[in-house]
């Protein structure tokens, strides 16, 4: 007979996500996870398989937060203004009222860019492709732009979003807002 879990899985994944977000995947040890989550490593392995499985669940937890602003972004119909609002909304979810700095997805994307972890790279690629497609969709609302310009601007904005996440780790709120405003001057 299987033992009943004595913890809330959503709560422990949230705690793991916060730890991974602060430290990154590599710098987060199983001992740190045990302490942060308040469960032993046997429970971690039983529920998530291994550290990578827990990390993937942590990414899903973060994406659930991001999906709130992505849903708003998808429904919006004002083109470039919607993209700009998405940048501001991203700041709200990633930085306000949180000890975290930067975007968990961007931090992960940067950490795993040189690694051979196929599952995590696939998760990152899927997220980035989805975001790029949304950017293209919003840019296409301006029918005066040709497809080549739209693609170039979508690539630029995707990189600008990464830059925003990096800047938020060290820059002031005013500097970040100036960055967003300058990004959209020529879009």
Buried (B, 14 or more C-beta within 10 A) or exposed (E): EEEEEEEEEEEBBBBBBBBBBBBBBEEBEBEBBBEBBEBEBEBBBEBBEEBEBBBBBBBEBBBEBBEEBBEEBBEBEEBBEBBBBBBEBBBEBBBEEEEBBBBBBBBBBBBBEEEEBEEBBEBBEEBBEEBBEBBBBBBEBEEEBEEEEBBEBBEBBBEBBBEBBBBBBEBEEEEBBEBBEEBBEEB
